[in-house]
Structures are given as C-alpha cells and as structure tokens.
Amino acid sequence: MHLTEGCKFCDKIKLIIFHGLAHFFLGEAYFEIEQFKNSEVNYNKAIEILEHNRIIPSWKNVSKSAIAKMKVINNEPDFDLNTVVGYVDVNKAKIWDGWIRRNIGEILLNMDDQHLDEAEGWINKAIEADRNNGTLLNLGRTYALYAELYERKGEPNKAMTALNKAIEVFKDCGSDGFLKRAEESLASIG
C-alpha cells in the first residue's frame, strides 16, 4: 500500500530515481507474496523508467534478472540465461553484486535438478558479495535460499545451518517478516 502511494507521489513530483526504485521494490514485495503478474508489471515499470531516463543501468539489470527469476518460478522460462549471467559482468554498483548472483542462483535452483551444483556456486558468490558489501538483508535472503538448495539436495542438517545463519542476520538487521518466514522454515525441517 505505502509503496503504491509512493510510486504515485514520485511520479507526480518527478522524483525519477525514486519512482523507478519504488516500482522495483513493489515488484519485490509482490514477488514475495507470489503475486507474479503484479510483480512483473512493477519490475517492467522500473525498467521502463530507468531506461527512459537513462539512469542506474545496474539497477535496471537487477530488475531484468528478477523478471527472469520470476518467470522460471512461474514456469514461463522465456529468457536467455546467458544474458542474465552477463549482467554480473556489466554491473558497476557493488551493492547489486549479491542481488544479481542470488537471482541467478534462484533461477538455476528452480530450472530443474540438473543445475543444483551450478546454483550452489552462484549462491556462494552471492553470499561472498553480500558479506563484502555489507548488504545484510540480502545476505539473510541468500542464506535462506541456500537452505532451499540443501532441502532440494536432501541435506536437512545443512539446510538448518543455513536457516540459522539467515535468522541471525535477519535479527541483526531487524527484518521481522523475513525472520518469521525463516523461523517457520526451520521449524518445518526440525
């Protein structure tokens, strides 16, 4: 609700950067509650705003990687994985390194069971980037994704370890929603 209003106000007063960012985060919020159509609309709106104004190209690529992630999870994999992987090389803002890598890991995790090792490699790279760049919320989200990977691999002890790390990070950064979800996931494993 607040992000929707924020988008309207940013558009009205021409706060272009924040308008694009608000749509991106609205896309993220819809993604988290599995409203994929609304998510895609907002990711695309963020891309449109950023491209039209020729600003923050790295964020535009994070948005594009998020759309690819959403499409795989929604069984609509009409994207080029090599293009998504290429966003890592052209990213100029270190703050997005882990985010793009986590999206790639999640894409590979959800494509099929043939890409689990490759997904693990990208998730490890995302954890390293999030640690190095101090992006705590993303670090917690990446540990939670690591737990999903271990569950898929049939390694519940490693999944619980990853969730405990995610819980610790979510507590440190005060992310109650992600914390609750990680605690529920941990309880379902144990």
Buried (B, 14 or more C-beta within 10 A) or exposed (E): EEBBEBBEEBBEEEBBBBBBBBBBBBBBBBBEEEBBEBBBBBBBBBBBBBBEEEEBBBBBBBBBBBBBBBBBBBEEBEBEBEEBBEBBEEBEBEBBBBBBBBBBBBBBBBBEEEBBEBBBBBBBBBBBBBBEBEBBBBBBBBBBBBBBBBBBBEBEEBBBBBBBBBBBBBBEBEBEEBBEBBBEBBEEEE
